[in-house]
Amino acid sequence: MGVWKDSNYGKGVIIGVIDTGILPDHPSFSDVGMPPPPAKWKGVCESNFINKCNNKLIGARSYQLGNGSPIDGNGHGTHTASTAAGAFVKGANVFGNANGTAVGVAPLAHIAVYKVCSSDGGCSDSDILAAMDSAIDDGVDVLSISLGGSPNSFYDDPIALGAYSATARGILVSCSAGNRGPLLASVGNAAPWILTVGASTLDRKIKATVKLGNGEEFEGESAYRPQISNSTFFTLFDAAKHAKDQSETPYCKPGSLNDPVIRGKIVLCLAGGGVGGGVANVDKGQVVKDAGGVGMIVIKTSQYGVTKSADAHVLPALDVSDADGLRIRAYTNSTINSVATITFQGTIIGDKNAPIVAAFSSRGPSRASPGILKPDIIGPGVNILASWTTSVDDNKNTKSTFNIISGTSMSCPHLSGVAALLKSSHPDWSPAVIKSAIMTTADTLNLANSPILDERLIPAYIFAVGAGHVNPSRANDPGLVYDTPFEDYVPYFCGLNYTNREVGKMLQRQVNCLKVKSIPEAQLNYPSFSIFRLGSTPQTYTRTVTNVGDATSSYEVEVASPKGVVVEVKPTELNFSELNQKLSYQVTFSKTTNNSNFVIVGGFLKWTSNRHSVRSPIAIVLDK
């Protein structure tokens, strides 16, 4: 039904995944029911890998850090590839949790894998560029890149450079926004020719509960499930309270828990790793288990708010919020023999607050180009079940291994899959048109019909959500689209005050900005507006929309002006008489308040016909 039926499940589209490689024998990459790749495909499967490829996995290359094999030694690349285009696999679960049929967003799309990262997750810039060059020559339609991008200027950012060349050749590039939230101005991969994807929750929780000896109960998340449920109370051990080394023990880092007292106790560990870098929750659990602990409570830092990880732990364990952690620790301090029990409720569907922006999802404004609103879109990236290279729940006798992990690395391939569906449904759409369709049709309300919330459970900043949460079926019929003409990028680069040499690095040819009529960033024909430092002088920008809806149609504008700003649109009505007709409008932003420091305000403008609604978010930083 819906967009799957209309796009034929992404049939004929090729998604290139630049990552840690792939586990080819996983059932998610079976080619049952898959047609052969389209004739334009020129890619290869490396010699030692030829018999591993099929009509689903049609290309596999590795680079310097790939150690001569496209096989995934990490899990990350297998997880992202299956999310974008994995085949239907029945009975997917982790410890019986989130049980059901796993399938990628575009299950009939082909996958080509480019391994640029080693098993420890380190990736090389030159490998990434080489892989993007190969992918362009091979003939991919969509590039999915769940790798950290730098917030640097685009000419110093390999992913931005490679993506520019790919986009120039009609390839849509979808990238993760980064996991440096909730810090403002932390977004990476923020070039306007990239689809920059933030992360949000699903309406699914994988619930576990800790009950204290005093009767208090706290809800957390965990993907662990014991073979037989056990509600025995065990003594609590607060690692931070007994710490010899404040930078190691409170975080349950490897080698830091050697107190024999831990044996038989439930250990409280702080999430992350303080100054010396983080340790994954599952690894902390192994440290606790090795020390003889029988359970673990991971306490998130305060900035995580309600964002929790449902991890595939090696012992009974769960993730709780900072607020709940404080109350659990207060109880351990208040009594000589503090005890607790951890119970596992498993999968619970129906969180009315979903989608919630993940705390870790990187936020705008973009440092590289503050006049372009980033991230563009948010999608599912918290506690995502997808394929994995090893069994995480001791289910040894199956190739059907899955894991539940979180990150903007997980939301990016969801959007890559959506882009593939749209490309299959509309083969003539350019990357900018696909991106516009996704952005102008996004959801801005959650399941409770309230504005989307962030990890603090307050309405999310526009720099956290961008255009909103992807709505694939609406994106397939957007009505109007903002196509960004590629020739506008040279005036845009010159407007960023790049030197001729820096612009030359982007374009791989000589440019003289003195001879170019440069444009301000916000003048790029983009589906959203970001006005950075709006002062007492009004600012006016032009946008051009292309009709891809009904030949004869008329659209009226509706504006929700940001607080302290007047937004004026001329004309207020657009009348189309044919398909692919282009019409332009002007928007003027005027500040109406005095503010003593920078203020972030948000709003939108929306063109509505009797059948379509085309919404552009507006982000404004008011100058002080």
C-alpha positions in Angstrom: 0.0 0.0 0.0 0.9 3.7 -0.1 4.3 4.9 -1.2 5.7 1.3 -1.3 3.2 0.3 -3.9 3.4 3.6 -5.9 7.2 3.4 -6.1 7.4 -0.4 -6.6 9.5 -0.8 -3.4 12.4 1.2 -4.9 12.8 -1.2 -7.9 15.6 -0.3 -10.3 17.4 2.2 -7.9 20.9 1.7 -6.7 22.0 2.9 -3.2 25.7 3.2 -2.6 26.6 2.8 1.1 30.0 4.2 2.2 30.7 2.7 5.5 32.5 -0.2 7.3 31.6 -2.9 4.7 28.9 -5.5 4.8 28.2 -9.1 5.9 27.0 -10.6 2.6 25.6 -13.8 3.9 23.0 -12.1 6.1 19.4 -12.9 4.9 18.7 -9.2 4.7 20.9 -9.2 1.5 19.2 -12.2 -0.1 18.2 -11.5 -3.7 15.0 -13.6 -3.9 12.6 -11.7 -6.1 15.2 -9.1 -7.1 15.6 -8.2 -10.8 19.2 -7.9 -12.1 20.8 -4.5 -11.8 20.0 -1.9 -14.5 22.1 -1.8 -17.7 23.8 1.4 -16.7 25.5 -0.4 -13.7 29.3 -0.5 -14.1 30.3 -1.4 -10.6 32.2 -4.6 -9.5 32.5 -7.0 -6.7 36.2 -7.3 -5.8 37.8 -10.6 -7.0 37.8 -12.3 -3.6 34.2 -11.4 -3.1 32.6 -12.2 -6.5 30.6 -15.2 -5.4 29.2 -13.2 -2.5 27.4 -10.7 -4.8 23.9 -11.2 -6.1 21.0 -9.1 -7.5 20.6 -7.4 -4.1 24.2 -6.7 -3.3 25.5 -5.7 -6.7 28.8 -4.0 -5.9 31.5 -4.3 -3.1 34.7 -2.4 -3.1 37.2 -1.8 -0.3 39.9 0.9 0.1 43.1 1.3 2.1 41.6 0.9 5.6 39.3 -1.9 4.3 42.2 -4.4 4.6 41.5 -5.8 1.2 38.0 -7.1 1.9 34.6 -5.5 1.9 33.5 -7.8 4.8 32.2 -5.8 7.7 34.4 -6.2 10.9 32.3 -3.7 12.9 28.5 -4.1 12.3 27.8 -0.5 11.5 27.9 -0.8 7.7 25.7 -4.0 7.7 23.2 -2.1 10.0 23.0 1.0 7.7 22.8 -1.0 4.5 19.9 -3.2 5.7 18.1 -0.1 7.0 18.2 1.5 3.6 17.4 -1.5 1.4 17.3 -4.8 3.3 15.1 -7.7 2.2 12.1 -8.9 4.2 13.3 -11.1 7.1 10.8 -12.8 9.3 11.3 -13.2 13.0 13.9 -10.5 13.5 14.5 -9.6 17.1 17.1 -9.1 19.8 16.6 -11.3 22.9 13.0 -11.6 21.6 12.5 -7.8 21.8 11.1 -5.8 18.9 10.1 -9.0 17.3 8.7 -9.0 13.7 9.6 -8.8 10.1 12.6 -6.6 9.5 12.8 -4.8 6.1 14.6 -1.9 4.7 12.9 1.3 3.5 13.5 0.4 -0.2 13.4 -3.4 -0.2 13.7 -3.8 -4.0 16.5 -1.3 -4.4 20.0 -2.6 -5.1 22.9 -2.1 -2.7 26.5 -1.3 -3.6 29.0 -1.2 -0.7 32.2 0.9 -0.4 34.3 0.0 2.6 36.3 3.0 3.8 36.4 2.3 7.5 38.3 -0.2 9.6 36.6 -2.5 12.1 37.3 0.0 14.9 35.3 2.6 13.0 38.2 4.8 11.9 37.8 6.1 8.3 40.2 7.9 6.0 39.4 11.1 4.1 41.2 9.9 0.9 39.4 6.6 1.0 36.1 8.4 1.3 36.9 10.6 -1.7 38.1 7.6 -3.7 34.9 5.7 -2.8 32.7 8.6 -3.9 34.6 8.8 -7.2 34.1 5.0 -7.7 30.4 5.3 -6.8 29.8 8.1 -9.3 31.5 6.1 -12.1 29.7 2.9 -11.1 26.3 4.5 -11.6 24.7 4.7 -8.1 21.5 6.8 -7.8 21.7 7.6 -4.0 24.7 7.8 -1.7 24.2 7.0 1.9 27.0 8.3 4.1 26.6 7.6 7.9 30.0 9.1 8.7 30.9 12.1 10.8 31.3 15.3 8.8 33.4 18.2 9.8 31.7 21.6 10.6 34.6 23.1 8.5 34.3 25.2 5.4 33.1 23.0 2.5 36.4 23.3 0.6 38.1 21.6 3.6 35.5 18.9 4.0 36.1 15.7 1.9 32.5 14.5 2.2 31.2 17.9 1.0 33.7 17.9 -1.9 32.8 14.4 -3.0 29.1 15.0 -2.6 29.3 18.2 -4.7 30.7 16.1 -7.7 28.1 13.4 -7.0 25.2 15.9 -6.9 26.4 17.6 -10.1 26.0 14.2 -11.8 22.4 13.6 -10.5 23.2 11.5 -7.4 21.3 12.4 -4.2 23.7 12.3 -1.2 22.2 11.6 2.2 24.4 12.1 5.3 24.1 11.9 9.1 24.0 15.3 10.9 26.3 14.1 13.6 25.9 12.9 17.2 27.2 16.1 19.0 23.8 17.3 20.2 22.2 18.9 22.1 25.0 21.5 21.6 23.9 24.3 19.3 26.0 24.8 16.1 27.2 21.2 16.2 25.8 20.0 12.9 28.2 18.5 10.3 27.7 17.4 6.7 25.8 20.7 6.3 26.5 21.6 2.6 23.3 22.7 0.8 23.7 20.0 -1.8 23.6 17.3 0.9 20.4 16.0 2.6 21.5 16.4 6.3 19.6 14.0 8.6 19.0 14.4 12.4 17.6 11.6 14.6 14.4 11.0 16.5 12.6 8.3 18.4 9.9 5.7 17.4 6.7 5.1 19.3 8.3 1.9 20.6 10.0 1.5 23.9 11.9 -1.6 25.0 11.1 -1.3 28.7 12.9 -2.4 31.8 12.2 -1.3 35.4 14.3 -1.0 38.5 12.5 -1.4 41.8 14.3 -0.2 44.9 14.0 -1.7 48.4 12.0 1.4 49.5 9.3 0.6 46.9 10.3 3.3 44.4 10.2 2.3 40.7 12.0 3.8 37.8 11.4 3.0 34.1 14.4 2.6 31.7 15.2 0.9 28.5 17.1 -2.3 27.7 17.2 -4.9 24.9 18.3 -7.6 27.4 15.9 -10.3 28.3 16.7 -13.1 30.8 15.8 -16.7 30.0 13.7 -16.9 33.2 12.4 -13.8 34.8 13.8 -13.2 38.3 12.7 -10.5 40.7 15.2 -11.2 43.4 16.6 -8.1 45.2 20.4 -7.6 45.2 22.6 -5.2 47.0 23.4 -2.0 45.1 27.0 -0.8 44.5 27.6 2.8 43.5 30.8 2.8 41.4 31.2 6.5 41.8 31.0 6.5 45.6 33.8 3.8 45.9 36.0 5.3 43.2 39.7 5.5 43.6 40.1 7.0 40.2 37.4 9.6 39.5 38.0 9.5 35.7 37.7 5.7 35.4 35.7 3.9 38.1 32.4 5.9 38.1 32.1 5.1 34.3 32.9 1.4 34.8 35.7 1.6 32.3 37.7 -1.6 31.5 40.1 -2.4 34.3 38.5 0.0 36.8 36.3 -2.3 38.7 38.5 -4.6 40.8 36.9 -4.3 44.2 35.9 -7.9 45.3 32.9 -6.3 47.1 31.2 -6.0 43.7 30.6 -9.8 43.5 26.8 -10.5 43.6 25.8 -6.9 43.4 24.0 -4.6 41.0 26.4 -1.8 40.0 25.5 1.8 39.3 27.6 3.2 36.4 27.6 6.7 34.8 27.1 6.8 31.1 29.8 8.1 28.8 33.3 8.5 30.0 33.9 12.0 31.3 37.0 13.6 30.0 38.8 10.5 28.6 36.2 9.6 26.1 33.2 7.4 26.3 32.8 3.6 26.8 29.7 1.9 25.2 27.1 0.8 27.7 27.4 -2.9 26.6 31.2 -2.7 27.3 30.5 -1.3 30.8 28.2 -4.3 31.3 31.0 -6.7 30.4 33.3 -4.9 32.9 30.6 -5.3 35.6 30.1 -9.0 34.7 33.8 -9.7 34.7 34.0 -8.2 38.2 31.3 -10.6 39.4 28.4 -8.1 39.3 24.9 -9.5 38.7 23.3 -6.4 37.1 24.0 -2.8 36.1 22.1 0.5 36.1 23.5 3.0 33.6 22.8 6.6 34.6 22.6 9.0 31.6 24.0 12.6 31.9 21.5 15.4 32.4 21.9 16.7 28.9 20.4 13.4 27.6 17.0 14.2 29.1 14.6 11.4 28.2 16.8 9.9 25.5 17.6 6.3 26.5 19.4 3.4 24.9 17.9 -0.1 24.6 21.2 -1.9 24.5 21.8 -5.7 24.0 23.5 -6.1 27.3 25.5 -9.1 28.5 23.8 -9.1 31.9 20.6 -7.8 33.4 21.0 -4.0 32.9 19.1 -0.9 31.9 19.5 2.8 31.0 17.9 5.4 33.2 17.7 9.2 33.1 19.9 11.5 35.1 16.9 12.6 37.2 16.0 9.0 38.1 19.7 8.2 38.7 19.9 11.0 41.3 17.0 9.5 43.2 18.5 6.0 42.9 21.8 7.3 44.2 20.1 9.2 47.0 18.5 5.9 48.1 21.9 4.1 48.1 23.3 6.9 50.3 20.3 6.9 52.7 20.5 3.3 53.9 23.2 0.8 54.9 21.9 -2.1 52.8 20.4 -0.6 49.7 18.8 -3.2 47.4 17.1 -3.3 44.0 15.7 -5.7 41.4 15.7 -5.2 37.6 12.7 -6.6 35.6 12.1 -6.7 31.9 8.8 -5.8 30.3 10.0 -5.9 26.7 8.4 -4.2 23.7 5.8 -1.6 24.3 4.3 0.3 21.3 2.4 3.6 21.5 4.5 6.4 22.9 2.2 9.4 22.1 5.2 11.8 22.5 7.0 10.2 19.5 8.8 11.3 17.5 11.1 13.0 20.1 14.3 14.6 18.9 17.3 12.6 20.2 19.5 14.5 22.7 22.6 13.4 20.7 21.2 14.6 17.3 23.5 17.5 16.2 21.9 21.0 16.1 22.2 24.0 13.8 22.9 26.7 13.0 25.5 25.5 10.5 29.0 27.0 11.1 30.0 26.4 7.5 27.0 28.3 6.1 24.6 29.8 8.7 22.3 31.1 6.0 21.3 27.5 5.1 19.0 25.8 7.7 20.5 22.5 8.9 19.7 19.8 9.7 17.2 19.4 6.8 15.0 16.7 8.2 14.8 14.2 11.1 14.0 10.5 10.9 14.1 7.4 13.1 17.5 7.0 14.8 17.0 5.9 18.3 17.0 2.2 19.2 16.8 1.0 15.6 16.7 -2.8 15.0 18.7 -3.8 11.9 21.1 -6.4 10.6 24.4 -7.1 12.5 27.5 -9.1 11.9 27.5 -11.2 15.1 24.9 -12.6 17.5 24.5 -10.2 20.4 22.0 -12.4 22.3 23.8 -15.8 22.2 21.6 -17.2 19.4 24.4 -19.1 17.8 22.5 -21.3 15.3 21.3 -18.6 12.8 22.6 -16.2 10.2 19.7 -13.9 11.0 21.5 -11.7 13.5 20.2 -8.3 14.5 21.2 -5.5 16.9 19.5 -2.4 18.3 21.6 0.7 18.1 21.2 4.5 18.0 22.7 7.5 16.2 22.2 9.8 13.2 24.0 7.0 11.5 20.7 5.1 11.8 18.5 7.9 10.6 20.5 8.7 7.5 19.8 5.4 5.7 16.1 5.7 6.5 16.2 8.9 4.4 18.5 7.3 1.8 15.8 4.6 1.4 13.0 7.2 1.1 15.0 9.1 -1.6 15.4 5.8 -3.5 11.6 5.2 -3.4 11.0 8.8 -4.7 13.7 8.2 -7.5 12.0 5.0 -8.5 8.6 6.7 -8.6 9.9 9.9 -10.4 13.1 8.9 -12.4 13.4 12.4 -13.8 13.6 14.2 -10.4 16.9 15.8 -9.6 18.6 15.5 -6.2 17.4 19.0 -5.3 13.8 18.1 -6.2 13.8 14.9 -4.2 15.2 16.8 -1.3 12.6 19.5 -1.6 9.8 16.9 -1.8 11.0 15.3 1.4 11.3 18.7 3.2 8.2 20.5 2.2 5.9 17.6 3.2 7.5 16.7 6.5 5.5 16.3 9.7 5.9 19.0 12.4 3.5 17.5 14.9 3.9 14.3 17.0 1.4 11.5 17.5 -0.3 13.5 20.2 -0.9 16.3 17.6 1.4 18.7 19.5 4.6 20.3 18.1 7.5 17.8 18.0 9.4 17.8 21.4 13.1 17.5 22.2 14.8 15.4 24.9 13.7 17.9 27.6 10.0 17.3 26.5 9.7 20.9 25.4 8.9 22.0 21.8 12.1 21.5 19.8 14.1 24.3 18.4 13.9 24.8 14.6 17.7 24.1 14.6 16.9 20.6 16.0 14.2 19.5 13.6 14.8 21.4 10.4 11.8 20.9 8.2 10.4 18.2 10.5 10.0 14.4 10.5 10.0 12.6 7.1 6.6 11.6 5.8 7.4 9.3 2.8 3.9 9.0 1.3 3.3 12.8 1.3 6.8 13.3 -0.2 5.8 11.2 -3.2 3.3 13.9 -4.2 4.6 17.3 -3.0 2.7 19.6 -5.4 5.5 22.2 -5.8 9.2 21.8 -5.6 12.3 24.0 -5.1 14.8 23.0 -7.7 18.3 24.4 -6.9 20.0 25.2 -10.2 23.5 24.0 -10.1 24.9 27.1 -11.7 23.8 29.0 -8.6 26.5 27.4 -6.5 29.3 29.5 -7.9 27.6 32.8 -6.9 26.8 31.2 -3.5 30.5 30.2 -2.9 31.6 33.7 -3.9 28.9 35.1 -1.5 30.5 33.0 1.3 33.6 35.1 0.7 35.6 32.1 -0.5 38.9 33.0 -2.3 39.1 32.1 -6.0 41.4 29.2 -5.0 38.9 27.9 -2.5 36.1 28.1 -5.0 38.4 26.4 -7.5 38.9 23.5 -5.0 35.2 23.0 -4.9 34.6 23.1 -8.6 37.9 21.6 -9.8 38.2 24.5 -12.3 39.3 28.1 -12.2 36.8 30.8 -11.1 37.2 34.5 -10.6 34.7 35.8 -8.0 35.2 39.4 -9.2 33.5 38.5 -12.4 30.6 36.6 -10.6 27.5 38.3 -9.3 27.6 36.7 -5.9 24.4 35.9 -3.9 23.8 35.8 -0.1 23.4 32.3 1.2 19.7 32.7 1.9 19.1 33.6 -1.8 20.0 30.0 -2.9 16.7 28.4 -4.1 16.4 26.2 -1.0 13.2 24.7 0.4 13.8 26.4 3.8 14.9 29.8 5.1 17.7 30.6 7.5 18.2 34.3 8.2 21.4 34.6 10.3 21.7 37.9 12.2 18.6 39.8 11.1 19.2 43.4 12.2 17.3 46.7 11.7 17.6 46.5 7.9 14.9 44.3 6.3 16.2 41.4 4.1 14.5 40.3 0.9 15.0 36.9 -0.9 13.5 35.3 -4.0 12.3 31.7 -4.4 11.2 29.8 -7.5 8.8 26.9 -7.3 8.2 24.3 -10.0 4.7 22.7 -10.4 4.8 18.9 -10.2 1.2 18.5 -8.9 -1.9 19.3 -11.0 -1.4 21.2 -14.3 -4.0 23.8 -13.5 -3.7 24.7 -9.8 -3.7 27.8 -7.7 -1.8 28.2 -4.4 -2.3 30.7 -1.6 0.4 31.6 0.9 0.0 31.3 4.6 2.7 32.7 6.9 3.5 32.0 10.6 5.8 34.8 11.3 8.6 34.2 13.8 8.3 36.1 17.1 9.5 39.7 16.7 9.6 39.5 12.9 7.2 40.5 10.1 7.3 38.2 7.0 5.9 39.7 3.8 5.3 37.6 0.7 4.7 38.9 -2.8 2.6 37.8 -4.6 0.3 36.0 -2.2 -1.1 33.7 -4.8 0.5 31.6 -7.5 -1.6 30.4 -10.4 -0.2 27.5 -12.5 -1.6 26.5 -15.9 0.7 23.6 -16.8 3.1 21.0 -15.4 6.7 21.9 -14.8 5.8 25.6 -15.0 8.0 27.8 -12.8 6.8 30.8 -10.8 8.7 33.1 -8.4 7.9 35.0 -5.2 9.7 37.4 -2.9 9.9 37.2 0.9 10.9 40.2 3.0 11.9 39.7 6.7 11.8 42.7 9.0 12.7 42.8 12.7 10.1 44.5 14.9 11.7 44.1 18.4 14.7 45.2 20.2 16.8 42.5 21.8 20.0 42.8 23.8 21.4 39.5 22.8 21.1 36.9 19.9 17.6 35.3 19.9 16.6 32.2 17.9 13.0 32.3 16.5 11.2 30.0 14.1 8.2 30.1 11.8 7.1 28.9 8.4 5.5 29.9 5.1 3.2 27.5 3.4 1.7 27.4 -0.1 -1.7 25.7 -0.1 -3.9 24.5 -3.0 -7.0 22.4 -2.7 -4.9 19.2 -2.8 -1.3 20.1 -1.7 0.4 21.9 1.1 4.1 23.0 0.6 5.7 24.1 3.8 9.1 25.9 4.2 10.5 26.4 7.7 12.0 29.7 8.7 14.8 30.0 11.2 16.0 33.4 12.2 18.8 34.5 14.5 17.9 38.1 15.6 21.0 40.3 15.8 21.6 42.1 19.1 
